[in-house]
Amino acid sequence: MKFLNFLNAINTLCMIFVTALALCDWSVLQQTRRHIARIYCSPRFTSYNYQLLMKISNSEVNYLINELSHLCVRNDNIINIKPIILAACANMFTEYMCSVRFPYDLKSFQNIVRYYDEIFWDINQGYAVDFIPWLSPLYNRHMNKLTLWANEIRKFIMEYVVNDHLKQIKYDESPKNFTEALLQNLHSDPLLEQQHVLFELEDFIGGHSAVGNLVLLMLVYLVKFPHVKKKIEEEIQNVTKGFRNVVLLDRSKMVYTEAVIFETLRFSSSPIVPHVAIEDTELGGHFIKQGTCVILNNYELNKNPQYWENPSEFRPERFITDGMVTKPACFIPFGTGKRTCIGQQLVGGFSFVLIASIIQYFDVDVIDPVCLNTRAACIALPPDSCPILLKLKNKPLV
């Protein structure tokens, strides 16, 4: 059975936004969808799309820092920071992929960001039904809730993104963004149906939840390990000299900050998505029959002392060699091979500029030590996470 059918049988819409490309079969249709996405999700450094990526990330950070500054004044520095960070991440994705940005206080936008986060949290829980399909009737109520969220997201994207593009699109011109590219291919490729391009658009917009949760996890670890935060602050000062904002172009010069991102991914041991063998094969001396579901135990890989010195320690330096960021072969948080996560460049770039900018302007702390508790093998934090104590230390240069 193709894995897409298997997925539908066990999880219906539960994973719809993270699985459109990650968990589908390797058919001609899915290869076509990845080809469309690659230009936008893996832009070359000198390309127009990468320049746009830099412009949007730097601009959205300005909105975020100003919003957090105002909230600090209004709320005595105690902020429910997760919805704001997720909204900033969502805007980075929608402006880059759809040329649309939303105000943080737009209620319908807030709801959609929340629904995406609920779904992202849900798919990181590892329910029994994910592995035992015949349990699905016991999850009807839960699945109905997920279906409701999915339908609301679909309505929002149709109303605020797709319908406007359909009114303005010119099929004989180069696409202006990812949304136009999808719609143009829908118009010209008989293999594609409307649901295919809508799932793909929702999938990639939903990537903002992964970025937002990664940034929140980094903030948690920086509070737990203040010496790490201090090193990031020193790196920011060395690069900006205190006269400008951190920007995406600083990423190559801020080696330690980049290493903190990698160490957060290793420490949280984000799971690798399942795959299915498309033919009989052998791996490590084990015969694998065609159709077998194969899941890599990334938790074991990231915490194994055979590969990592003192793996239970949060130590970003392990990713730095001779002043350069290095990734050992055993570190594959985005997968490997032709099915590697196509959006990893967006995740790395956006998370870098967000975490560096927040640390540049704010001291971060928690009121309740419970906030520092994280779950093993889980890159997500609960939608209703603990409030964060945020103190403005530098006046924003925006």
N, C-alpha and C positions, 0 to 999 in steps of 0.2 A: 504494500500500500504506500502510495506517495505520502510524504510526511505532512503536506498541507492538509490532506484528508484526515490523517491521524490527528493532527492538531485540532481540526474542526470537531472531531468526535469527542475529544477530551476537554476542550477548553472554550469552544465557541468563540465569543468575542473577548474573552478575558485577556488574550494576548494580542489582540488585533493590531495595536499600534507599534508594538516592538517586533512583530513577527512577519509583517508584510514581505520583507526581504530576508530577514535573519533566519526564519524557520521554514521557508518555503522550499519546494523541490528545485532542482537545478535544471529546469526546463528552458526551452528557447524563450518563453514568455518572461521568466524571471531574469534570464541573462539580459534581455532587452531592457527590463526595468532598471537593473543595476547599471547598464551602460548609460541610460539617461541621467541617473543620479550621480554617476562618478564625476562628471564635469563640474558639478556644483558642490559636491560633498568632499571632493579631493582636489581642490584647485591647485594648479602649479603656482609657485611662489611669485613669478613675474606676470601672472595672468590678470585680466580685468577682474575676475571673480575673487581672486585673493586680495586685490586692492579694495574691492567692495567689502570683503570680510573685515578687513582692518578698519575701514571707515565706520562700518555699522557697530562693531564691537566697541570701538573707542567712544562713539557718540552715545551708545546706550549706557555705558558705564557712567558718563556724565549725568544722565538722568537718574541713575541708581544712587550715586553718591549724594546728589542734591536731595533726593527723596529720603534717604536714610538720615541726612543731616536735619531735615525738617522734623522727622519723626523723633529723633533724639531730643529736640527742644520740646516737642509737644508731650512726650511720654516719659520724661525723666530718665532718658537713656535706656529704658527697658522696652525692647522691641520684639514682636513676633516676626522675625526676620525671614523665615522661610518663604512665605507668600510673595514677599517683595523680590527676593533673589530669583524665585521661579518666574515671576512676571518679567523681570529683566531678561532672563534666559529665553523666555518665550518670544519676546520682542526681537531679540537677536536672530532667532530662527525665522520668524514670520517676515521681518524686514528683509533678510537676506534671501529667503526663498520665495516670498510672495510680494515684496515691496509694500508691505503694510505694517504699520506700528500702532499699538493700542495704548491709551492712557492707563496708568496703573489703577485708577479709581473707577474704570468702566466695569460695572457689575457683571455683565455677561462675560467679559474677558476674565475676570477674577474666577468666575465659576468654571470656565473651561480649563484654566490653569490648575484649579483644584481637582477637577475630574481626571486630568492627565496624571496628576501626582498620586491620586488614589489608585489608579490602574497600575502605575509604576510600582507603588508599594505592594500591591496585591500580587503582581507576578514575581516578586522577590520572596514570597512566603513559602513556596514549595508545598502546596497542598497534596494530600494523598491522591486526589483525582487526577493530578498531573501524571501519575504513574500507574493508576488503576482505573481505567476508563469506565468500568461498570459501576463505579461509585457516583457517576455524574447525576443520577436522579436525586441524590441527597443534597446536591448543590444548586438546585433549581432557584431557590430564593436568592442565593448569592449571585448566580449567573444573571438573574433578572436585573439586579442592581447594576452590574457591570454593563449589561446591554443598554440600560437607561443612560448611563454616562456616555457610552459610545454613540448613542443616537444624538445626544445633546452636542457632542463634539462635531459630529457630521453636520448638523444643522448650522452650527456657528461657522464652520469653515465654508459651507456653501453660501451662506448669507454674506459674510464679510470678506471672503477671498475669491472663491470660484466664480460666483455670478458676476462680479465686477470684471474679472479677467475675460469672461466669455463675451461681455459687451464691447471690450476694447481690443481683443486679440486680432492680429493680422497674421494669417497663416503663411503668407509669402515672405515674411520678414524674420530675421533672427530673433529668437526668444529673448525677452528682457530679463527673465528670471526662471527659476526651477518650475514654478507653476505653469508658466506659458510653455515651457519645454514639454511638460507632461501633456498639456492640452493639445499642442501641435502634433505630438506623436499619437495621441488618441484619434485625431482627425485623419492621420495618414497611415497608421499601422492597423491592419485588420485583426491582428492578434490581440490588440488591446481593447478592453471594454472600460466603461466609465468606472465601474467598481475597482478596477485595477489601479487606475491613476489616483482615485480618491484615497484608497488604502495607502498607496505609496506616499501621497502628500501628508496624510494624517500620521503615518509612520515617522516621517522625518521631522515634522513639526513637533511630534511627541518626544523627539530626542532631547528637547530642552529639559525634560524632567530628569534625565540622567545627569546632565551637566549641573543642574541646580542642586541635586542631592549630593553630587561629588563635591561641590563647593561647600555645602553645609558640613559634610564629613571632614573636610580639611579644616574648617573653622573649629570643629570639635577637637581635632587632634592638636591644633595650634594652642588651644586653651589648656589641654592636658600636658603639652610639652612646650612650655614657654621659651625654652632655649632654641627651639626650631623657629618659632615666630620671630625671635630676635634676629636670627640669621637672615630671614626674609626681609625684615626691616632694614638691615644693614645693606643688603643687596639692592633694595629699592633706592636707598640714599646714594649709593655708589653710582647707580645708573642715571637717576634723575637730578641729583645734586640739590633736591628740594625745590626746583624751579619749574617743574612740569609734572604732568600726570604720567603714570606708567601707561604704555601703549603696547599693542600686540607685537610691534617690531622689536621690543625689548626682550622678547622671549628667549632669543638665542644668547643674549648676554646675561640672563638671570638663570644660571645653571642650577643653583640650589633650589630655587622656587619650582623649576621644572621637575627636579628630583623629588620634591615634596608631593607633587601630583602623582608621580609613579609610585612612590611609597604608600600613598593613600590607597591607590588601586590594589597594590599588593597586600597591604594590611587588611583591607576590607574583603579581599578575595572574592571579587565579583564573579559570579558563575559564568561559565561559557555555555552558550545555547546548545541544545541537542542537535545532532545531525543523524542522517540515515544513510547507510551504505547503499550506493546505487548499483553495486555489483559484489559478487563474492570476492573477499580479499583476506589478507593476513596482516596482523599488526602485533609486533612483539611476540611472535610465536603463537598467537591466538587466532583461530579461524573465525572470521566474521561473515555471516551469511548475508546475502543481499536483502535489504529491507530492515536490517537490524538497527535499532536506535542506539546511537553511541553518544555518551555524555562524558566530557572530560572533567575530572575532579580537580578544578582549578584551586580549590581550597587547599587540598593536599599539596599541589604543586607550589603554591605560594608560601606555604608554611613548613615545608620540608627542610630539615637541617642538612640534608644531603646536597641541597642547592643553595641554601642561604645560611650565612653565619648569624647565629642568634636571631632566628626568624621571628621570635615573639617581641623583639625590640623595634620601636618605630625609629628607623635610622635612614634618612634620605641619602646620606653619604654613600650608601651601598650602590647607588646608581651613578656615581661620579668617578671618573678615571682620568687622571691627568687634566683636570679642569674641564672635562667634557662629559655630557650626559651619555651614559651607555645603558643599553638594555640587554641583559643576558638572554641567551636562547630560551631559557626556561620561563621567561616572563612574557606571557602572551595574553594580557587582559582584554585585547580586542579580537582574539582568535588568531588564526594563521591560515595561510594558503589563499586560494581564490575566493573563499567565503569569509575572509576577514571583515570586520566591521568597516563599512564604507564611510561612516561618518566620524571616524576617530580624529581626523584633523580638525573638525569643528569642535569636538569635545575638548581636545587639548588646547586649542586656541582660545575658545571662549572661557574655559575654566581658568586658564592662566590670567587673562586680563581681569577677570572678576575677583579672584582671590588676592591678586597683587594690589588692586585698587582699593579693596576693602581694608587690607592691612596698611596701606599707605595713609589712609585718613582716619582710621578708627582703632581704638583699643577694644579688644573683644574679651568678654568674660561670660560666665554663667552664674545664675543665682542659685540654682539647684544642682547639686552634683549628679543627680539622676540624668541630667542633660548629656553628661559625658559617656553614658552607657551606649554602646553600639552592639549590633548583632554580628556574630561571626558569619562569614560568607554572604554578606548582604550589603550591597552598595546603596540601599535605600534607607531613609530615616522616616519615621511615622509622619503622616501628613500634619498632625497636630504636635509638632515638636515643642520642646521647652522654649520659653522666651530667652532672648540673648541680651546681655548687658553690653551696650554699644556706646562708647564715649568718643566723641569727636576730638581728635588730637591735633589735626591740621585743618586749617580753613581750606575748603575745596578751591582748586585753581580752575574753576569752570564758570 
